[in-house]
Amino acid sequence: MEQARQLTAKKSNLRQKHIIKTALLYLLLTAGAVVFAFPFIWMVSVSLRPPEEVAAPGIHLIPSRLVWSNYVRALTIAPFHLYLLNTLKVTLLAVIGTLISSSLAAFAFARLRAPGKDILFMLVLSTIMLPAEVTMIPRFIIFRAMGWYDTLLPLIVPAFFGNAFYIFLIRQFFLTIPRDLEDAAKIDGCSTFGIFRHIFLPLSKPVLVTVTVFSFVTHWNDFMTPLVYLNSVDKRTLALGLATFQDAWGVDIVSLMAASTAVLIPVLIVFFLAQRYFIQGVVMSGIKG
């Protein structure tokens, strides 16, 4: 009987420790979520405030009244329909170029046998450590000599030449695909490109969705590249168009926050729609090296 009581007490203690650890973990995660979500909540709050409340002292997350006309005014101050069209064009074409080029290069590094392949792959990975600012001036000189200055081409064309990080991510996922599937396809007379198209791509939906999300967010929010290459107002993207709200007399905070919220909504929609594949793609890409 004494042994049974000790065993019961031990199980009770373990259960209590588990409950405490779980509670502390959820408390920590909740605190982290609040820290990361606060800037977004503050941005939405400011975007809906009356202009006279912006400079009010103290922290007030809930406006005295919701001014939805701030969004109408923010999106009509500048030609945001042109900025949206340019951003959609750049983002969609860049995402397509990234998927095509990076998946082909990743397949070559994962499956094709060629002398020096591993050395070349390490050289490709080494470019990740190279800051974009280092190549900014040489790329600008090249693109201007090609007549691409003040066009959308410098924002789109580089995506069709691959990205080292995305190549690495997709290659790691390709390495998890069994070679038996590839061998069976070869026995059936399938070509190398056929294996890539009919076996690897259908099985790689999680990592391809992950790359799509990464690439979409990168090009949608890109500010520096349009700033360097674009000069005409009708060529601006959304990220560059947000600078419209800053002039020599200051910043129109309410309109800026309203426009920023509107620009952020598509990114949130894409992330939440692809969240399941996104997490799965990141996890699976790190299984095998």
Order of alpha helices (4+ residues) and beta strands (2+ residues): alpha-alpha-alpha-alpha-alpha-alpha-alpha-alpha-alpha-alpha-alpha-alpha-beta-beta-alpha-alpha
